[in-house]
């Protein structure tokens, strides 16, 4: 009897890991010889693995043009899938190798800027107080990723109304303008309108921020959407530190640079919060020991107990 996977593909048609590794290395190097060297196999073995893969797929993955190996259009598409598969296997293997049977693991997701500027420094006491819990961090660029990644808990910005998720409010987000001190010397700001004579650093996640900020200061926004654009707050802050212009960023993220006077506020106004930061987790997992300890620690921390609440959907 031939055994099949749940979706019906006969197992003898499922490529081996070795075949995928040979194909991926050959496609990356465009050389069976170099692929063989990387994989510590013979050139003949790599060639046979790729040939068997092409036979299983009933598709030509490579062709030779003037003795050069090139990917076919189908081979290029299959390479993208293959690399994702091999990366997934590598990550899963690394996770298993890194596990300690004596430790509980807690996987925490957060936006890279939030993680670097607030979360990692903030969690240092928890890390030292709970040595039996291993913390793993993953980057989340968009709130909806919380639903697709295997996170025990995630720190998200929004309105706290993610379906099927419990949300513990941490704090609101107030945004301030910051720039390098040298820039302010070259472009003094006597009134809010003077900000428009400076380069406005833009953040892709808050495209309307400068427009709203200037309107609240009674300034007609003329170039509020123009300026170098970055994907993360950390990049915006680094751009301000490098003298690119003036950035409008969350106050709490800029606080360390402000305290050291590496950045200054050219104008004192703060843009009211358009949302808040939340600790989120699946309601049905709230009683898992490591997660429960983490939630309890967050709730007990003096810096957020004044404004936290839990909302369940």
N, C-alpha and C positions, 0 to 999 in steps of 0.2 A: 504494500500500500504506500502510495506517495503522500507524504504529509504536507499540508499547505498552511500558509499563514492565514490569520483570520479573514483577510480580504481576498483569499483564494489563489495567490501566486504560489505555484509549486516550489518547494524549498530548493530544489536543484537549480532553479533559475535565479535564486537570490545570490548575488555576488559575495565572495568571501572578503574578509577584511584585507587579506593579502592582495587580492585583485584590485581592490579600490586604492590601496596604498601604491601599488605599481602604476596604475593609471594616473593618479594624482601627481606623483613624482615625475612621471614622464611628461605629463601635460605642463607642469610647472617649468621643467627644464627644456622641454621640447627635444628630449634626447633620452633614448633607452639606456645609453651608456652611463650618462650622469645619474639617471634614476637608479640604476643598478649599484653604482658606487655609494649613493646615499643610503640605500636600503640594505647594503651588504649582501647583494645577490649577484648572480651572473646576468649579463646582458640578455642571454637566451631565456633565462627564467622570467625576467620582466616582460620580454616580448611575448612569451607564451601566455602569461597571465593576462596581458592586455588583449591578445587574440581570443582567448577564451571568454573574456568579458564582452568583446564585440559580438562573439557568437551567441552568448546568452541574451544580449540586448537586441540582436538582429539589426545592428546599426554600426556603421563605420565611424569610429571615434577619431581616427587620425588618417591623414593622407600624406604622401611624400611628393614634394615639389622640388625638383632639381636637387635631390638627395637630402632635402631638408624636411624634418618632421613638422607638420602643422596640424592644429586641431580643426576638425570639421565643425560646422555650426552645431550639430548635435553633440559633439564632444565638448564644446564650450559650455553648452547648457548643462550637460551631465557633470562637468567639472565643478560647477557652482554647487550642485547638490552634494557631490562627493566630499568637497571640502567641509561643508556644514556637518555631514555625517561623521567625518573623521575628527573634527573639532569637538563634537558632542561626545564621542567616545573618549577622546583625550581628557576632556574636562571631567567626565564621570569617573575615569580611572584615577585622575589626580585627586578627586574628592575622596575616593575610597582609600587611597594611600595616605591621605592626610588625616583620616579619622582616628580618633583615640577612643577606645571602647570605654574608658573611664570618664569621658567628657560628654556633656550634652551640647548639641550644636544649635545655634540660633542664627538664621540667615536674615539679614536686615537689608532692605532696599531703600535707596534715597537718591535724589538728584545729585550728580557729582559735586556741584558747588555747595549744596547744603551739607553733603557728607564731609567735604574737605574743610570747610570754614566753620562748621558748627558741630556736626554730629560726632566726628571722630574725637575732637578735643573734649566734647561734652561727655562722652561715654567712658572716658579714661577711668573715673572712679568705679563705675560699674564693672569694668574689665578687671580691675584689681580686687574688688570686693567679691566677685563671683568667679574664682579661678576654675570652677568645675564646668563653666559654660564657655564654649568656644564660639566666638563671634565671626561670622562670615559676612562680608559686605558686597553688595551688587549695585551697579549704577542703574538708575531709572531716569530716562530723559523725559518721559511723558507719564502723566498720572494713570492712563489706562494700562500701562505695562504691569501695574500691580496685579492685575487679574490674570496675567499670562506668564508670570515668572514665579518660581517656587520660593517665595519669600514667607518667612514666618511673620514678619512685621515689616511695614514700610512707612517711611515718612513722606507725606505727600502735601502738596499745596492745592487748595481748592476751597469748596464750600462745605465739605464734610458730609456729602450725600452720595457716596459711592454705593452702588447697589450690592447688598449682601455683605457689606463690610462694616465693622465697628470702628468708629473714629474717635480718638481722644484728642481734643483740641489742645494745642500747645500755646501758640501766640499768633497775633495778627502780623501782617507784613506792612510796615511803613517804609516808603522809599525816599531816599535823599540823593541830592546831587553831590558828587565828589570829583575831585581832580587833583593833580600833582601841584604842590605849592608853587613851583616855577611857572606853571601855566597861568596861575592867577596873577602873578606879577606882570606877565606880558599882556594879559587881558583882564584888567580890573572889572569887577562886577559891582556896580552901584545900585542896580535895580534888576529885577528878574529878566527884563527884556534883553539885558546885556549877555545873558547866557546864549542867545542865538548868534552872537558873534564868535562863539567857540564851536568847535566840532562836537556834535552830540553823538556819543557812543550809544549804539542801539543793541538791545538784547532781543533775540528772536522770540523768546517766550513771552515777552510783554511788548508787542509792537506798538501799542498805543500809549505807552507810559509817558513819554516826553510830551506828547500832544495833550494829555490830560493834565500833566504837571503844569505846563505853561498856561493852559486855560484857567486853572485854579489860581494862578498868580495874576490874572487879569491881562495876560499877554496874548496877542493874536499869534498863533503858531504859524510861522512862515516856512520853516524848514524842519519841522519836528520829526519827520520820518527819514531824514537824510543823515548820513554819517556811517562810519564803519559798523558792520553788524556782526555780532558774535552769538554763538549758540548757548553759552552758559554765563551765569553771573560771574564765575571765577575768571573767565576770559575777559569780561567787561572790566572787572576790577584790575586785572593785570594790564589791560590797555590803558586805564586811567593812570596806573602807577608808571607806565612807560611814556606818559605824556601825549597819548593820542588825542585826548580831548576830555570832556566832562561826561561822566557816566551817571545814570540814574539807577541806583541799586538798592536792595533791601538794607536797612540801617544795620541790622544785626550782623550781616555779612561783611560790611565795611568797617565795623567797630574796631577790629584789631589794628587795621592800617590807620584809622583815625587816632587811636590811642597813642600810636608811635609817631604821629604827625607825618606819616608817609603820604597820607591823603588829607585833604581839608575840604570843608564845605564852602563852595563859593557863594551859596545862597541858603539861608537857614530853613526854608520851608520843607515840610514833609508831605509827600503824597499819601493820602489816606489809603488804608489797606483795601485791596480788591478781593481779598481772600485771607485764608489763614493756613498755618501749618498744622498738620495732624499726624499723630501716630495711628496707623491703621493696621487692622489684623482681621482675619476671618473669625466670625463670632463662634463658630463651632470648635475653634482651636484655642479659645481663650484660657482653657483650664490646663493646657499643656504646661508642665512644671517650669521649663525654662522661660517660656513666653509669659507665664503668669508672674514670675519673679521680675522679668523685665518691665512689664506694665506697672507692677507695684512700685518699682524703683522710680520710674518716670513720674508716677502720680505723687510720690512722696518728696520729689525734689523741690526745694523751696522756690526755684526760679520760675516754676510754672503752676504751682498749686493754686495761685490766686485766680487763674482764668481757665482752668481745665474743666471739661465736661465730656461725658461720653454719650455718643449718639449712635443708635443702632437702627439699621434699615432692615 
